[in-house]
Each structure stands twice: as structure tokens, then as C-alpha cells.
């Protein structure tokens, strides 16, 4: 598909349908209100983000190349491919949890989970607003420069921070303690990915080494 806007919207809709399928199939029932609330929150908040991406040609080009295949370096292909089971499990495990009643999650924590999803979407918006070079793959784009403002003044990889908050939020919103396991594995994958990405940018993006000396934290402010 050559039209990047059409590719973005088709990927968004296809991904959403896959999530619906994984959740409800693993739950074995449509009577899963936590899933429906999560799906509504995720769908409604994703649309403004997708609309924003389509208005930025550079960002649109970078975000339309998701997955392991577009990665230009073997190590990143391996990392993304290895993360795929955890990405699938983050939706299947809560569904199974609901079916077999493994967890007892209070309503207040479920609400916190949905709020974390809202927070993560706002964080992603701030990343996109600040950085048009926020590609879905590890690459060096034409005329790319170091971004050190906004969330990038706090951590070096705010997109991964946003995604980590999102996946924790999914587990809680879907009323599943066990879902935190694949969420944690995904975050670990982000850590492995960002170490290689930072090494690549240090070697290839002018000014990035100096930026790393200025902004010390990779993912979590004042912790890591």
C-alpha cells in the first residue's frame, strides 16, 4: 500500500480488530465489561493521535513503518520479533484470567488502569508534538536532529515510557494481575531495544552524545 495515510488507518483498524479478537476469544464470552470499556477508551483516544500523525508528513512516514520487517538492522529485527509473543500475551492472558477467574482486582484499580491508558495517550501526543522524527523503527531520517525539549528533556526515550505505562494500564483495566507479566516482559524488551538504539544514535546522530550527557535517564525519571 503506497498511500501512507491509507496504510496508517488500515493498520490501526486491523490492529484494533485483532485486539478485539484476542480478548474475546481468550475470555470465551462477550460478557466482559472491563474489555469493552478498555476498547472504547483505547479506540476513542487513538483516533486523535492518528489524525495528528496524518498532518505531519515526516512523522507519518516514520510511523507507517512498524514491525520487525522494516527494521534496517538485524539486531532490531530480532528484538522486535522476539517481543511479538509478549505483545499477543498482553491481551490473551487477561482474557484467560477473566475466563478462569484467576484475579480479584478492585474496581478502583480497574479505573486506575483506564486512567493510565489515557495518561499514556497524552504522553504519546506530547512525544509526537515535540518530535517529528519519532519513527517506529530504529533509523536515521533525512535532516534528523536531536530533540531535547518537552518530554525529551526528562528522559531519552519518552515513547517507550509512554508505551510501558500503556501496557501496565491494559492489565489493570482488564482486571488482571497476571497480565502484568507480559507487560513487564514488553518493558524489558524496550530496555534492550533502547540500549541498542542509543548506541546507534550516539554513533550516527550529531549531538546525541552530548544530549545523553545532559539527560541521564533512559526511561523512568530519577530512577532509570
Secondary structure, DSSP 8 states (H G I E B T S, - for coil): ---HHHHHHHHHHHHHHHHHHHHHHHHTSS--HHHHHHHHHHHHHHHHHHHHHHT-HHHHHHHT--SSTT-SSHHHHHHHHHHHHHHHHHHHHHHHHHHHT-----HHHHHHHHHHHHHHHHHHHHHHHH-TT--SSS---TT-----SGGGGT-S-HHHHHHHHHHHHHHHHTT-STHHHHHHHHHHHHHHHHHHHHHHHHHHSTTHHHHHHH---SSSTTT-
